[in-house]
């Protein structure tokens, strides 16, 4: 008898919306009247990230970004994925060559943004893990393009065949 394995479910992003809705529900059940203007007061205090549908840009210091790996950054607690590139895996490499290439790509990304003023341009798209796809630009140019030129990244193409080609490239 074979066992069907389903993909691991990812936890949904935590947002303040469920908390606000739960507070409303509890208040309604208990008959609590809320003061006028309470919702705008709560909303204005919530941390906000750019509206991803607008292609908005944010200018920050490179030190405000945390490099997760060669194509992933963290800004204000949210993971961001560089658009149109793929670098070797560091968390679950398929071979030792990929692990060392992933470490080199991570170091290259760190050096490209270190001490720079960085513009994060949101594409309005997300990847399959709900990470915003972004372009990161320094005064020296697009960081993803620099990683491609320097050989630390490949152009991203979706699909199983492209995934296998990337694995063959990094692992030989």
Helices and strands as residue ranges (DSSP letters): H 17-30, H 38-45, E 57-61, G 62-64, E 65-69, E 72-75, E 78-82, E 85-87, H 96-113, E 117-126, E 132-138, E 141-142, H 143-149, E 153-155, H 160-171
